[in-house]
Amino acid sequence: MARQLFGTDGIRGVANREITAELALAMGRAATLWVSPRSRNVRHPRVVIGRDGRRSGSMLEAALAAGVSSVGGEPVFLGIIPTPAVALMVELERADLGVVISASHNPYQDNGIKLFGPDQRKLSDEQEEEIEALLFGNIETLVDGDNVGWFSRRDDARALYAGEIVDRLSDVLDPNIKDLRILVDCANGAAWPAAGVAFQRAGISADYIGTAADGTNINRGCGSTDLVLLSNTVVNGGYDIGIAYDGDADRMVAVDEAGREVDGDRVMGLLALDLKARGALDGDQIVATTMSNLGLHRSLNAAGITVHTCGVGDRYVVAKMRETNSVLGGEQSGHVVYTGVQSTGDGIASSLLLLSAIARLGEPVSVAAQRIERLPQMLRNVAVQDKNALDTNTTIADAVAAVEAELGDGGRVVLRKSGTEPLVRVMVEAPTEEECDRHVSSLVQVVAAELRLVEHAATH
């Protein structure tokens, strides 16, 4: 049975229209019923719940917790906290399930629900299908009396998380970080104040922007998906590096001293080179997704590092890492997973790793970033009526094959369906920007004609 609600990274949509209190209530029940047979806490499964600062977050948090309690689970409120902190608190609290109420990098009107299992990992497609079956099954399982679950709260969860990741990275952190002038953009999201606490615990001095969350400004003109403010402030303030998180702080990208982006591919590449130099890159291998730039492959292969590939989504990265026994993996978007900390994307931990790698190199970030080649790449989103038809459309397949034949070994084409939106993503890498633009434009026309264009999103 195909999943109806879950996408690439949980459930996501417009709050109070698609992501309603009723859905959150039902999800709380279904997820608790799913985990109950696996529960370490037998009678009352413990479910830790974190959220970002969106206006709708507290409404959905209350509804979801009510659902958990109504079938005997114990909801534990963690408050506004990064997504990776929820995964870590599953471990530290010996909880049975972790729930994050967040729409990540989406605007504040959206919200979402994503789940971590008792192993601190995001659930597999099959596990999400099992939860959906329970949600749609109308199973009467409400409890009463002393079987009803009770609510509790961990007001110290942010501090616990920050202290734990710094402790786990204590052997990695380079003392020369103190010489860097660092600016951090918290996206008006869940990264603040957790990032500040972690940096302070690590003895790192930094300045911060994007810390004035008001429920409606998350990701707006700031954060990892809009680097203009960070870039300008870095240049005008004479900073050595800028760090940007997304709304729930599970991804991170950077800018160099000239305000130029250092994306997830270059972050991964620099971390891989740093780990290898320290003898800590087990198997001399990493995991990246199909969207990672061909230049990452070329640079790491030249350094004797194998790059395994998988589908888009950090849970697929984690699955491939387990399969290959890799300690490092991630996505171009900035999800980076390092098993020395935990088993999910963690923007704050990634930034500490990157800062240490830069400090050890002792060179400007702009120079360090050039160690990882980057081919010209263009990504364009096409909003269509039927994204699933991409899988069987032979006209689109033929058009892709023709572009790939022309590019040969000098580039590549990736077409994929968005896991959370009615979009087809068209990505081309080529030797020049002009070739990228020409091939992307031709493929977008074919996709739009074949899959019934709704609107055309801007080039990223």
C-alpha positions as CSV (number, residue, x, y, z in Angstrom):
1,M,0.0,0.0,0.0
2,A,1.4,3.4,-1.0
3,R,1.7,6.1,1.6
4,Q,-1.1,8.7,1.4
5,L,0.1,11.2,4.0
6,F,3.8,10.8,4.5
7,G,6.3,12.3,2.0
8,T,10.1,12.5,1.8
9,D,10.3,14.0,5.3
10,G,7.1,13.4,7.3
11,I,3.7,15.0,6.7
12,R,3.6,18.6,5.6
13,G,1.0,21.1,4.4
14,V,-0.9,24.3,5.3
15,A,-1.6,24.4,9.0
16,N,-5.3,24.2,10.0
17,R,-6.2,23.3,6.4
18,E,-4.2,20.2,5.5
19,I,-2.3,19.8,8.8
20,T,-5.2,20.1,11.2
21,A,-5.7,19.5,15.0
22,E,-7.9,16.5,14.0
23,L,-5.1,15.0,12.0
24,A,-2.6,15.6,14.8
25,L,-4.9,14.0,17.3
26,A,-5.3,10.9,15.0
27,M,-1.6,10.8,14.3
28,G,-0.8,10.9,18.1
29,R,-3.1,7.9,18.6
30,A,-1.9,5.9,15.5
31,A,1.8,6.4,16.2
32,T,1.4,5.4,19.9
33,L,-0.6,2.3,18.9
34,W,2.1,1.5,16.4
35,V,4.9,1.7,19.0
36,S,3.0,0.2,21.9
37,P,4.0,-3.5,21.1
38,R,7.6,-2.3,20.8
39,S,7.5,-0.2,23.9
40,R,10.3,-0.3,26.6
41,N,7.8,1.3,28.9
42,V,5.2,-1.4,28.4
43,R,2.0,0.1,29.9
44,H,2.6,3.8,29.0
45,P,4.9,4.3,25.9
46,R,6.8,7.5,26.3
47,V,6.6,10.0,23.4
48,V,8.8,13.1,23.4
49,I,7.4,16.0,21.4
50,G,9.3,19.0,20.1
51,R,8.3,21.8,17.8
52,D,9.6,25.0,16.1
53,G,8.1,28.4,16.8
54,R,5.4,28.6,14.2
55,R,2.1,30.1,15.3
56,S,0.3,26.8,14.7
57,G,2.8,24.7,16.6
58,S,1.3,24.9,20.0
59,M,-2.2,24.0,18.7
60,L,-0.9,20.9,16.9
61,E,1.3,20.0,19.8
62,A,-1.6,20.0,22.2
63,A,-3.8,17.9,19.8
64,L,-1.1,15.4,19.2
65,A,-0.3,15.0,22.9
66,A,-4.0,14.4,23.6
67,G,-4.0,11.7,21.0
68,V,-1.0,10.0,22.6
69,S,-2.6,10.2,26.1
70,S,-6.0,8.9,24.9
71,V,-4.5,5.5,24.0
72,G,-2.3,5.2,27.1
73,G,0.9,7.0,26.0
74,E,2.9,9.5,28.0
75,P,3.6,12.7,26.1
76,V,6.7,14.6,27.2
77,F,6.8,18.2,26.0
78,L,10.3,19.4,25.0
79,G,9.2,22.9,23.9
80,I,10.8,24.8,20.9
81,I,13.8,22.7,20.1
82,P,15.8,21.5,17.0
83,T,14.6,18.4,15.2
84,P,17.9,16.5,15.9
85,A,17.4,17.3,19.6
86,V,14.2,15.4,19.6
87,A,16.0,12.4,18.1
88,L,18.7,12.7,20.8
89,M,16.1,13.0,23.6
90,V,14.5,9.7,22.5
91,E,17.9,8.2,23.5
92,L,18.4,10.3,26.6
93,E,14.9,9.8,27.9
94,R,14.7,6.2,26.9
95,A,11.5,7.1,25.1
96,D,9.7,4.9,22.6
97,L,8.9,7.6,20.0
98,G,9.9,11.1,19.0
99,V,7.6,13.6,17.3
100,V,8.6,16.8,15.7
101,I,6.0,19.4,14.7
102,S,7.7,21.5,12.1
103,A,7.6,22.3,8.4
104,S,11.4,22.7,8.3
105,H,12.4,25.4,5.7
106,N,8.8,26.1,4.6
107,P,7.0,29.4,5.4
108,Y,5.2,29.9,8.7
109,Q,1.8,29.1,7.2
110,D,2.8,25.5,6.8
111,N,3.4,22.9,9.4
112,G,4.2,19.2,9.6
113,I,4.7,16.1,11.6
114,K,7.7,13.8,11.5
115,L,8.5,10.8,13.6
116,F,11.6,9.1,15.1
117,G,11.5,5.5,16.2
118,P,12.9,4.0,19.4
119,D,16.3,3.6,17.6
120,Q,16.4,7.5,17.2
121,R,16.0,7.1,13.4
122,K,13.3,8.4,11.1
123,L,10.8,5.7,10.2
124,S,11.1,3.7,7.0
125,D,8.5,3.9,4.3
126,E,7.1,0.6,5.5
127,Q,6.8,1.8,9.1
128,E,5.0,4.9,7.9
129,E,2.6,2.8,5.9
130,E,1.8,0.7,9.1
131,I,1.0,3.9,11.0
132,E,-1.2,5.2,8.2
133,A,-3.1,1.9,8.3
134,L,-3.8,2.4,12.0
135,L,-4.8,6.0,11.4
136,F,-7.3,5.2,8.7
137,G,-8.5,2.0,10.3
138,N,-10.9,3.6,12.8
139,I,-9.8,1.2,15.5
140,E,-11.6,1.8,18.8
141,T,-8.7,1.7,21.3
142,L,-9.3,4.5,23.7
143,V,-8.5,3.8,27.3
144,D,-9.9,5.1,30.6
145,G,-9.2,5.3,34.3
146,D,-5.5,5.0,35.3
147,N,-4.7,3.7,31.8
148,V,-5.0,7.2,30.4
149,G,-1.5,8.7,29.8
150,W,-0.2,11.7,31.7
151,F,1.7,14.8,30.4
152,S,5.1,15.8,31.6
153,R,7.6,18.4,30.5
154,R,11.4,18.7,30.1
155,D,12.3,22.4,30.3
156,D,16.0,21.5,30.3
157,A,15.9,19.6,27.0
158,R,17.7,22.3,25.0
159,A,20.6,22.4,27.5
160,L,20.8,18.6,27.6
161,Y,21.0,18.4,23.9
162,A,23.6,21.2,23.5
163,G,25.8,19.7,26.3
164,E,25.5,16.2,24.8
165,I,26.6,17.1,21.3
166,V,29.5,19.2,22.5
167,D,30.6,16.3,24.7
168,R,30.4,13.9,21.8
169,L,32.5,16.2,19.7
170,S,35.0,17.1,22.4
171,D,37.9,15.2,20.6
172,V,37.1,16.9,17.3
173,L,36.8,20.5,18.2
174,D,39.9,22.5,17.3
175,P,41.0,25.2,19.8
176,N,41.9,27.5,17.0
177,I,38.1,28.1,16.4
178,K,38.5,30.9,18.9
179,D,40.4,32.9,16.3
180,L,37.5,32.8,13.8
181,R,35.0,35.7,13.6
182,I,31.7,33.8,13.3
183,L,28.2,35.0,12.4
184,V,25.2,32.6,12.9
185,D,21.8,32.9,11.3
186,C,19.2,31.0,13.4
187,A,16.4,31.5,10.8
188,N,14.0,32.8,13.5
189,G,13.5,29.2,14.2
190,A,14.3,26.3,16.6
191,A,18.0,26.8,16.4
192,W,17.9,29.6,18.9
193,P,18.9,29.5,21.8
194,A,20.1,25.9,21.4
195,A,22.9,27.0,19.0
196,G,24.1,29.7,21.4
197,V,24.1,27.3,24.3
198,A,26.1,24.7,22.3
199,F,28.7,27.3,21.1
200,Q,29.1,28.6,24.6
201,R,29.6,25.1,26.0
202,A,32.3,24.6,23.3
203,G,34.0,27.9,24.2
204,I,33.2,29.5,20.9
205,S,32.4,33.2,20.5
206,A,29.9,34.1,17.8
207,D,27.4,36.7,16.9
208,Y,23.8,35.8,16.0
209,I,21.0,37.0,13.8
210,G,17.6,35.5,13.1
211,T,16.8,35.1,16.8
212,A,13.6,37.2,17.1
213,A,11.0,34.5,16.4
214,D,7.4,35.8,16.6
215,G,5.5,32.9,15.2
216,T,5.2,34.3,11.7
217,N,8.8,35.1,10.6
218,I,10.5,31.7,10.6
219,N,12.7,31.3,7.4
220,R,11.5,34.8,6.2
221,G,14.4,36.7,4.7
222,C,16.8,34.6,6.7
223,G,18.1,31.1,7.2
224,S,19.6,28.5,4.9
225,T,17.2,29.1,2.1
226,D,17.7,32.8,1.9
227,L,21.3,33.8,2.5
228,V,21.1,37.5,1.4
229,L,21.0,38.9,4.9
230,L,23.7,36.6,6.2
231,S,26.0,37.2,3.2
232,N,25.6,41.0,3.5
233,T,26.2,41.1,7.2
234,V,29.3,38.8,7.0
235,V,30.9,41.1,4.3
236,N,29.9,44.4,6.0
237,G,31.0,43.1,9.5
238,G,34.3,41.6,8.4
239,Y,33.4,38.1,9.5
240,D,35.4,35.0,8.5
241,I,32.4,32.7,8.1
242,G,28.7,32.8,8.3
243,I,26.6,29.8,9.4
244,A,22.9,29.4,8.5
245,Y,20.3,26.9,9.8
246,D,16.9,26.2,8.5
247,G,13.7,26.5,10.6
248,D,14.1,23.3,12.5
249,A,17.9,23.3,12.5
250,D,18.4,19.9,11.0
251,R,20.3,21.4,8.0
252,M,23.1,23.9,7.7
253,V,24.9,25.8,5.0
254,A,27.6,28.4,5.2
255,V,29.0,31.5,3.5
256,D,32.6,32.5,3.1
257,E,34.2,35.8,4.0
258,A,33.1,37.2,0.7
259,G,29.5,36.2,1.3
260,R,29.5,33.3,-1.2
261,E,27.5,30.1,-0.4
262,V,29.3,27.0,0.8
263,D,26.5,24.5,0.2
264,G,26.0,21.0,1.8
265,D,28.1,19.3,-0.9
266,R,31.1,21.5,0.0
267,V,30.5,21.1,3.7
268,M,30.4,17.3,3.3
269,G,33.5,17.3,1.1
270,L,35.5,19.4,3.6
271,L,34.4,17.2,6.5
272,A,35.3,14.1,4.6
273,L,38.8,15.4,3.9
274,D,39.2,16.4,7.5
275,L,38.0,13.1,8.8
276,K,40.3,11.2,6.4
277,A,43.3,13.3,7.4
278,R,42.6,12.4,11.1
279,G,42.2,8.7,10.3
280,A,38.5,8.9,11.3
281,L,36.7,8.3,8.0
282,D,36.0,4.6,8.3
283,G,36.3,2.9,5.0
284,D,37.3,6.2,3.3
285,Q,33.7,6.6,2.1
286,I,30.7,8.8,2.4
287,V,27.1,8.8,1.3
288,A,25.5,11.6,-0.8
289,T,22.2,11.8,-2.7
290,T,21.5,11.8,-6.4
291,M,21.3,15.6,-6.3
292,S,24.9,16.1,-5.1
293,N,27.1,17.9,-7.5
294,L,29.4,15.8,-9.8
295,G,32.3,17.9,-8.6
296,L,31.9,16.4,-5.1
297,H,32.4,13.0,-6.6
298,R,35.4,14.1,-8.6
299,S,37.1,15.9,-5.7
300,L,36.7,13.1,-3.2
301,N,37.5,10.3,-5.6
302,A,40.8,12.1,-6.4
303,A,41.5,12.0,-2.6
304,G,40.8,8.3,-2.4
305,I,37.3,8.6,-1.0
306,T,34.3,6.7,-2.4
307,V,31.0,8.4,-2.7
308,H,27.9,6.2,-2.4
309,T,24.6,7.6,-3.7
310,C,21.0,7.2,-2.6
311,G,17.6,8.9,-3.0
312,V,16.9,12.3,-1.7
313,G,16.0,12.5,2.0
314,D,18.2,12.3,5.0
315,R,16.5,9.1,6.2
316,Y,17.6,7.5,2.9
317,V,21.1,8.8,3.6
318,V,21.1,7.2,7.0
319,A,19.8,3.9,5.6
320,K,22.6,3.9,3.0
321,M,25.2,4.8,5.6
322,R,24.1,1.8,7.7
323,E,24.3,-0.5,4.6
324,T,27.8,0.7,3.7
325,N,29.1,1.3,7.3
326,S,29.8,4.9,6.5
327,V,30.3,7.5,9.3
328,L,29.5,10.5,7.2
329,G,26.7,11.4,4.7
330,G,24.4,14.1,3.7
331,E,22.6,16.2,1.1
332,Q,23.4,19.3,-1.0
333,S,20.7,21.1,0.9
334,G,22.7,20.9,4.1
335,H,21.5,17.8,5.9
336,V,24.7,16.3,7.2
337,V,24.8,13.1,9.3
338,Y,27.9,12.2,11.3
339,T,27.5,9.1,13.4
340,G,30.0,10.3,16.0
341,V,27.1,12.5,17.2
342,Q,23.8,10.8,16.2
343,S,21.9,9.2,13.4
344,T,20.1,12.1,11.8
345,G,20.9,15.5,10.2
346,D,22.0,18.0,12.8
347,G,22.8,21.5,11.7
348,I,24.4,22.7,14.9
349,A,26.7,19.6,15.2
350,S,27.6,20.0,11.5
351,S,28.5,23.7,12.0
352,L,30.8,22.7,14.9
353,L,32.5,20.1,12.7
354,L,32.9,22.6,9.8
355,L,34.4,25.3,12.0
356,S,36.9,22.8,13.4
357,A,37.9,21.6,9.9
358,I,38.4,25.2,8.8
359,A,40.4,26.0,11.9
360,R,42.7,23.0,11.3
361,L,43.3,24.1,7.7
362,G,44.2,27.6,8.8
363,E,43.2,29.2,5.5
364,P,40.2,31.5,4.5
365,V,36.9,29.7,4.0
366,S,36.9,30.8,0.3
367,V,40.2,29.0,-0.3
368,A,39.1,25.9,1.7
369,A,35.9,25.6,-0.3
370,Q,37.8,25.4,-3.6
371,R,39.1,22.1,-2.5
372,I,35.7,20.7,-3.5
373,E,35.1,21.2,-7.2
374,R,31.6,22.4,-8.2
375,L,30.3,22.0,-11.8
376,P,27.8,24.6,-13.0
377,Q,24.4,23.3,-11.9
378,M,20.9,24.6,-12.5
379,L,17.8,23.4,-10.7
380,R,14.3,24.5,-11.8
381,N,11.0,23.4,-10.2
382,V,8.0,22.8,-12.5
383,A,4.6,22.8,-10.8
384,V,2.5,20.1,-12.5
385,Q,-0.9,18.5,-12.1
386,D,0.3,14.9,-12.1
387,K,3.9,14.5,-10.8
388,N,3.5,10.7,-10.6
389,A,3.2,10.4,-14.4
390,L,6.9,11.3,-14.6
391,D,7.7,7.6,-13.8
392,T,6.1,6.3,-17.0
393,N,6.3,9.2,-19.5
394,T,8.4,8.0,-22.4
395,T,8.6,11.4,-24.1
396,I,10.3,12.9,-21.0
397,A,12.6,9.9,-20.8
398,D,13.6,10.3,-24.4
399,A,14.3,14.0,-23.9
400,V,16.5,13.2,-20.9
401,A,18.4,10.5,-22.7
402,A,19.1,13.0,-25.6
403,V,20.6,15.5,-23.2
404,E,22.6,12.9,-21.4
405,A,24.0,11.7,-24.7
406,E,25.1,15.2,-25.6
407,L,26.7,15.8,-22.2
408,G,28.5,12.5,-22.0
409,D,30.9,12.4,-19.0
410,G,30.9,16.2,-18.8
411,G,27.6,16.5,-16.9
412,R,24.4,14.8,-15.9
413,V,20.6,15.2,-15.6
414,V,18.4,14.4,-12.7
415,L,14.6,14.6,-12.8
416,R,12.7,13.8,-9.6
417,K,9.3,14.3,-8.0
418,S,9.2,16.4,-4.9
419,G,8.2,14.4,-1.9
420,T,6.2,17.2,-0.3
421,E,4.9,19.4,-3.1
422,P,3.3,18.9,-6.6
423,L,6.6,19.6,-8.3
424,V,9.0,18.0,-10.7
425,R,12.6,19.1,-10.1
426,V,14.7,19.4,-13.2
427,M,18.4,19.5,-12.5
428,V,21.3,19.7,-15.0
429,E,25.1,19.9,-14.5
430,A,27.2,20.9,-17.4
431,P,30.6,22.3,-18.2
432,T,29.2,25.9,-18.6
433,E,26.3,27.9,-17.2
434,E,25.1,28.5,-20.8
435,E,24.8,24.7,-21.4
436,C,23.0,24.3,-18.1
437,D,20.5,26.9,-19.0
438,R,19.9,25.6,-22.5
439,H,19.3,22.0,-21.3
440,V,17.2,22.9,-18.3
441,S,15.0,25.1,-20.4
442,S,14.4,22.4,-23.0
443,L,13.6,19.8,-20.4
444,V,11.3,22.1,-18.5
445,Q,9.3,22.7,-21.7
446,V,8.9,19.0,-22.2
447,V,7.9,18.3,-18.6
448,A,5.4,21.2,-18.6
449,A,3.8,20.0,-21.9
450,E,3.6,16.4,-20.8
451,L,2.5,16.7,-17.2
452,R,0.2,19.7,-17.6
453,L,1.9,22.8,-16.3
454,V,0.3,24.6,-13.4
455,E,2.9,27.3,-12.8
456,H,6.6,27.6,-13.2
457,A,8.7,28.2,-10.1
458,A,11.8,30.3,-10.2
459,T,15.3,28.9,-10.8
460,H,17.3,28.3,-7.6
